[in-house]
């Protein structure tokens, strides 16, 4: 459901509404501008000054961006405070149609339109001299393209310098500001590439990569903004690579494998992305030898750490396989897969290879060997092998095998779509005979993640479903409709327990709302019992004004 200015009070968590209202009432929204017809921007004073941008779609739906680090929910108090401010500015209570407002953008356009060329130049020079961000913006967007990487790296260093403290550290806010400045350089690089100035674009992508990766060592990048810059730079290198001359592709290949870049990427997973790019750029036998040697070296880089060693060797094998699959014959592909079947992805590819080449028994054996003794830390990979076994059964016309592997997949994943597939495969005429054994396996083989309740509900096994709810009371509301007519007393006791527990653990409005929600469910199955709990809470917690307010909203005012 989309949120609009008319509905945000109903669709945003009550606790966050209260916090945002308090921020607005206490004057934390220190600046509010309507940038254009569909965009508002405000500065909200919090731990730091935070910038909030609100976007209003043509249908009224809202979206937003806030520069704060809040990640525990879909909306922060700064956004809510801004919504209250916009609501106040628009005066939705007025019966008069809203007049077209002159936005800040309108005002700026009007003033600029009155300036002469010399006045504009003087203004921009003044702004650039007084604000490094403005100077960087002008240089990033409009300076002449250069084939000098040193100049390009200077622009990136300048972008990363904004907000650094005296120790060279970037806090959360400064990191986001730095990333925003770097993004201006991406816009420049992309335009250069699109206009055929690929050398200049390449140098700028390389400069970003070489400067941003080391900067991450001293940055709070919990937002992922600077890491995103690295990803974009790598994508830029690949896109430029497709436009380069043969000599340019050779140079980029050498760059990807250079000692300099190996040092830059030493402890970062992006080093594998450079090696992957080198694999796609490679054209000659000598380059292949050079690449494979580099991959062997990278695979041994963390040989002392078992987990990392396994990961690195798997990565190296993946890149080699991509080359072999593209350049070599099927015999070489098979030999490589067999030699590297200790890596699960390679093992599944090997099973596919055997199946595609008429050896289903070999394919089945490859999967079964792993399933019979899976590494304890890789149990989550069972699904891929089970799916492969089902594919083998389908390809060979083994209907019983398809049913068997579909059941195994459900027990592994708990996916209800798989359960429905299984039931359809077995057929309504055979399901009564098949069901007892399947349910027994679900009890003994299924893990704790398995949604047994959903199966019991689908099979109308109400006593078993109630047993699940007894062991997992939090699921009571989910199965309320099915269980309420059949087990009202048990549900009443569970809801009373849940309401009391929620009240004990939460002394805020959101917690009170959840507690009242349980009591409302209790009221449906046990009106007398629910009324008794409500009456006791009105007396016992009479000083909790927010709780009393929520009780009144849910159950009305007390008689007398």
WOTA-V970486 format. One record per backbone hydrogen bond with DSSP energy under -1.0 kcal/mol. CO is the residue of the C=O (numbers start at 1). NH is the residue of the N-H. If there is no record, write none. Layout:
CO;NH
CO;NH
//
This chain:
3;62
4;8
7;10
7;11
8;12
13;17
14;18
15;19
16;20
17;21
18;22
19;23
20;24
21;25
22;26
23;28
24;27
28;30
28;45
31;43
33;41
34;104
35;105
36;39
38;56
39;35
39;36
40;54
41;33
42;52
43;30
43;31
44;50
48;46
50;44
51;67
52;42
53;65
54;40
55;63
57;60
61;57
63;55
65;53
76;80
77;81
78;82
79;83
80;84
81;85
82;86
83;87
84;88
85;89
86;90
87;91
91;94
103;107
104;108
105;109
106;110
107;111
108;112
109;113
111;114
112;115
116;120
117;121
118;122
119;123
120;124
121;125
122;126
123;127
124;128
125;129
126;130
127;131
131;135
132;136
133;137
134;138
135;139
136;140
137;141
138;142
139;143
148;152
149;153
150;154
151;155
152;156
153;157
154;158
155;159
156;160
161;164
165;168
169;165
170;220
171;175
172;176
173;177
174;178
175;179
176;180
177;181
178;182
179;183
182;186
183;187
184;188
185;189
186;190
187;191
188;192
189;193
190;194
191;195
192;197
193;196
196;198
197;201
198;202
199;203
200;204
201;205
202;206
203;207
204;208
205;209
206;210
207;211
208;212
209;213
211;215
212;216
214;217
215;218
216;219
218;170
219;221
221;224
224;228
225;229
226;230
227;231
228;232
229;233
230;234
231;235
232;236
233;237
234;238
235;239
236;240
237;241
238;242
240;243
245;249
246;250
247;251
248;252
249;253
250;254
251;255
252;256
253;257
255;258
258;262
259;263
260;264
261;265
265;268
268;271
269;272
270;274
271;275
272;276
273;277
274;278
275;279
276;280
277;281
278;282
284;288
285;289
286;290
287;291
288;292
289;293
290;294
291;295
292;296
293;297
294;298
295;299
298;301
300;303
302;305
305;309
306;310
307;311
308;312
309;313
310;314
311;315
312;316
313;317
314;318
315;319
316;320
317;321
318;322
319;323
320;324
321;325
322;326
323;327
324;328
329;333
330;334
331;335
332;336
333;337
334;338
335;339
336;340
340;343
343;347
344;348
345;349
346;350
347;351
348;352
349;353
350;354
351;355
352;356
353;357
354;359
355;358
359;363
360;364
361;365
362;366
363;367
364;368
365;369
367;371
368;372
375;378
378;381
379;382
381;385
382;386
383;387
384;388
385;389
386;390
387;391
388;392
389;393
390;394
391;395
392;396
393;398
394;397
397;399
398;402
399;403
400;404
401;405
402;406
403;407
404;408
405;409
406;410
407;411
408;412
409;413
410;414
415;419
416;420
417;421
418;422
419;423
420;424
421;425
422;426
423;427
427;431
430;434
431;435
434;438
435;439
436;440
437;441
438;442
439;443
440;444
441;445
447;450
450;452
451;455
452;456
453;457
454;458
455;459
456;461
457;460
460;462
461;465
462;466
463;467
464;468
465;469
466;470
467;471
468;472
472;475
473;476
475;479
477;480
479;483
480;484
483;486
483;487
487;491
488;492
489;493
490;494
491;495
492;496
493;497
494;498
495;499
496;500
497;501
498;502
499;503
500;504
501;505
502;506
508;512
509;513
510;514
511;515
512;516
513;517
514;518
515;519
516;520
517;521
518;522
519;523
520;524
522;526
526;530
527;531
528;532
529;533
530;534
531;535
532;536
533;537
534;538
535;539
536;540
537;541
539;542
541;544
543;545
544;548
545;549
546;550
547;551
548;552
549;553
550;554
551;555
552;556
//
